[in-house]
Amino acid sequence: MQRKFVAFILVVLVGGASGAAASSAMASDANGSIVGAGSTLVAPLMAKWSQDFESRFNIRVTYGAVGSGAGIAQISARTVDFGASDAPLTGAQAAGCHGCVQIPWALTATGVAYHVNGLKRLNLTGPVIAQIYLGHITNWNDPSIRKINKGVNLPNLKITPAFRSDGSGDTYAFTDWLSRVSAPWKSKVGTSTAVSFPTGVGGKGNDGISAVVSSTNGSIGYISAAYIIAHNLAPAALQNRAGKFVFPNLRNIAAAASLIKKVPASNEMHIVNPPKSLTTAYPLSTFTYVIVPTSTGKKDLLRKFILYAMNTGQKFGPALDFAPIPRVVYKAARATVINKVHP
């Protein structure tokens, strides 16, 4: 395999250290606290951010990794101070959030993991994956899979596709990619944070789908790169538009993000299926966003935390397969924080 995996402890609900002294808790309460919810993809990075941020500023950040769809719903209802989503807001979601901005603050990838006993390496293409999830390719020794895995002993084993049962930014990235490379997928299923999968087994959150893949011989699932690391799963190499089979490592994620030369006013960006000129680009790379109201009593705290995440907080990314956000994206994100989420 062309990439190294580094284990880490995933925290799905992050706040202050569980054994913090009472004086530390009082300091956090005195200086303020913020609560967020949403993306499970960003949760591993959020765990690092919240701990380091509190140690620096005595400001507590509590985060519930409930999925991008739920995060958007909660910030729209103002039951949290910020939401987090790997999918940009749709027009209806933006209107329903009643004065929110989305700010790209991290960059990573959705991987495609597989569990086939004895299979050490696997190449897959977008059209083949689409056919698997449409229920048209049902066995691992299907001719379409054998064709792109010359010399690999593929068993006569049923494929069990795993998908997110909750509203998910990973689902958005995955279906966005498949819709761009497979006409049948685009017409029958489409792109969204929640779609009707024709076949397979559902799992809630990245942990849920990781559990399905870990426990099921013959399974395949789309999972945030950090969770593939955490659960010691095997990632497939995906074919990009240059015809190369690539893994979701830092270099390949950064190559996909280099597609962005200018950021639109909405901050919405799509970097799946980048052009063939980006020969090493991983085709399922994605930005992830923090969503905040422009009118809130927590403006000062939110601004401080978001600016921290985009600067000092980026140092925690590489071990979790988060690449640094490109300079052009950082400048646009910072301008949004300064101009629209200011005291």
N, C-alpha and C positions, 0 to 999 in steps of 0.2 A: 504494500500500500504506500502511496506517495505522500502521506501526511501523518503527523504524529498526533496522538490523542493524549490529552492531559486530564486526569481525573480532578473533579472538584465536588464540593458538597453543595447541592442545590437547595436553596431556601425558597419556598413557594410563598410564604408570607414573611415579609421582612420588616423589622423595626429595630429598636435598640437591642443591644446584647441582652440575652435572657437573664444573665446573672448580674446586671448592672446594679450598682449601689443606689440607695435611695437618694443620695445627694446628686448623683448623675441624672437620675430621673427627674428630680426637681429642677435641675438646670435646664434640661430639655424642655420641660413644660414652661419654664419661665421665658425661654428664648423663642418658643413656638414649636409647632409641629404641623406636618402636612400629611394627608392621606391620599393614596392613589390606588387605582385598580386597572386591570386590563391584561395586556399581552403576557402570555407565558414565555414567549421567546426572549423577552428582555429581562425576565425574572432573575436569571443567574447573575447578570450584570447589576441589576438593581440591588441584589443582596450585598454586593461589594460596595456599591455606591452609598447605600443607606448607612452602613456601618462606618465607613470612612468619613462621610459627611457629618454624621453626629459627633464623631470624635474630634473633628475640626471646629465645628460651629455650635455644638450642643443644641442642634435642631433635629428632632426626630422625624424620620420618614417611614411611614407604615404603608406597605404595598400588598394588595391582594392580587395574586396571579389567577385571574378568573377567565381569561380569554379576551381577545380584542373586542369582540362583539359586546360582551358584558361591560367592558371598560368604557366603550363609547356610550352605552346606555346609562351607566352610572354618572359619568361626567355631564351628560345631557340633563340628567335629573338633579344634578348638583348634590348627590349624596357622597361624593368624594371631591377632593381639591384638584385632582388631575386624573386624566385617563391616559392609557397607553395602548397604541394599536400599531400593528405592522401593516395594516391596510389603510391607505389614505381615506379620508371621509368622502362619502358620496355626497352629491348635492343635497339629497334629502337629509342625510345625517348632519351635514354642516348647518342646514337650516334648523334642524331639530335641536342642535346644541346651543342655539340662541346666543351667538356671539362668542364663538370659540376659535382659536387658532391651533393649527397642527405644526409641530416643530420637529424636524428630523434630528435625532440626538444619538443614534447608534446605527451601525451597519454590520450585517451578518448575512447568513444564508439559511435557507431551508434545505436540509439534506433528504435524500431518499435512502432509507436504511432497509436492509433485508436480513432475514434469518433463514438460511438454508444450511443445514448441518454439513460440514466439510467443504463448503464453498468459500474460498478465500478472497476471490476477487470477482467483480461483476460489472460489466458495462451495460448501460441502458440508454435508450433514446427517448425523447419526449413522445413521439408517436407510439412506441411500444408501451410505455407506461400508460398512455391514454387508453390503449386497447386492453390493458390489464384492468384498469379501473372501470372500463365500460363493460367488462365481463366477457370480452371476445377472446382474450388470451387467458387460459385457465391453468396451464401447467408450465413448470419451469423448463421443460425440455422442448417447448414450442419452437418451431423452425425460426421464427422471427427473433427469438432470444439467442438461439444457437448461432445464427448468422453473425451477430455482433460480439460473440464470445468464442472465437475459434480456439479449438484445443481445450476448452473447459468442459469438464464432465458435469453436465447439467442433469439432475435426476428427474425421473418421471414422478413428480410431486405436485400436488395441488397448490396453487397460489392462493394465499389469503390476503387480500388487500385490507389495510387498516386505514381509517380516516378519522378526522376530528368530528366528534358528535356535537361540539359546541361551536359558537361563532368564533372564527379564528383567522388571524392575520396570516398564519402559515397556509391555511386553506386558500386564502385569497391569492397569495403568491403562487401556490401550486396550480390552482385553476387558471390563473392569469397566464402562466407559462404554457399550460396544456392548450388553452384556447388559442395561443399564438402559433403553436406548432401542429395542431390537430384540428382539421375542419370538423370531423365528426364530434369531437369533444365540445367544440365551440357551439355547434348547433344543438346538441342534445343535453349538455350540462351547463356550460357557460362559466362565468367568473363571478365569484362572490366570497364573502367570509363564511357563508353557509350555503351549501348546495345539496341537491338530492343525489347521492352517490348510487349508481345502479347496482353495485355489489360491494361486499366487504363487511368488515366489522368495525364498529365505532369505538372510540376511546375519548374520554374527556381530558382536555389539556394535553400538553406535550408529555406529561408523565403518564397519562392514560394510554396514549397511542404507543409510547415507548414500552409500556408493560405488555401490550398486545404483541408487539414485535418480539420482545425478549422471550416471551413464553410460548410462541407459536412457530414451530418448524414449518417453513414454507411461506412465511409472511413477508409482507413488504409494507412500508409506511413512510409518509413524509413527516419529518421531524426537524425541529430547530437544531442547528449544528451543535450547539452547546449540550443539548440533551443526548445527542449521539455520543458525545464525549463522555458524559456523566454515566450513561448506561452501558458503555463499552460495546456499542452496536457497530455493525459493519456498514459503511456507507458505499453505495454504488457510485461508480464514475459515470457522470452524465455527459452526453455528447452536446457540445455547443455548436453554434452556427459555423464555426471554422472547421467542424468535423472532428475536433479533439475531444477525447474522453477525459474529463477533469473532475477533481474532488473539491469539496467546499473548504479549501484552506485559505489562509489570509491573503496570499498573493493573488489567488484567483478571484476572491471576493472583491479585493481592491481593483482588480482589472475591470470587473463588471461596473464598478462605481465610477471608473474613469470615463464612462460614457457621458456623464453629466458635465456639461460645459456651462450651462446657465440654469438657474433654479427659478421656476415660475413663482408668481406672487403667492399662490396657494401653498407652495412648498411640496406639492404632489409630484412624486417621481416614480418612474417605473424602470427598473434595470434588469428585469428578466429577459432572457433571450436576446442578449446584446449582439451587435453586428459581428460578422466574421473577421473584421479587421482586428478585433480584440481577441487574439488567438488563444489566450489562456483564461479568458473570462468564464467564471462559473455561471451557468444559465439560470440558477434559482437563487440569486443573491437578492437581498432586500434591505431597504432602510426601515427603521422602526421609529415611530413618532410619539411624542408626548402631546397631549391635547389639553389645553387650558383655556379657561374663560378670560376674556379681556377685562371683565369687571368682576372683581372678587376681593374680599378683605385679606386674602393671603398672597396678594401680588408680590410683596417684598420677599416672602419666603420662597415662593415659586420661582421667581426670577433668580434668586441666589442658588437654588438647587439645580435649575436647568443649566445655568452658566457653568456651575461646577461640573455637571455631568459631561458637558461638551468640551471641557478643558481638562482639569486634573483627572476626572473620572475615566477618561479614555485609556488611562494607563492600565486599567484592569481588563481591558477588552481582549488582547491577543491570546491570553491563556484560555479564554472561553470562545475563541473563534469569532470575535468581533474585531473587524478591521477599523482603523481610525477613519472618521468621516473626512471626506476630501475637503480641501481648503475652501473651494467655491460653495460647498454645501454648508460648511461651518459659518462662513460670512453671512449667508442668507438666513440661517437659523438664528445667529446672534442678533442680526438686525430685527428679526421678528420679536425676539425677547425684549430688546431694548426699546423698540418703538411701540409694541402692542401689549407687552406684559410688564409695564413699568409701574413704579410706585405712584 
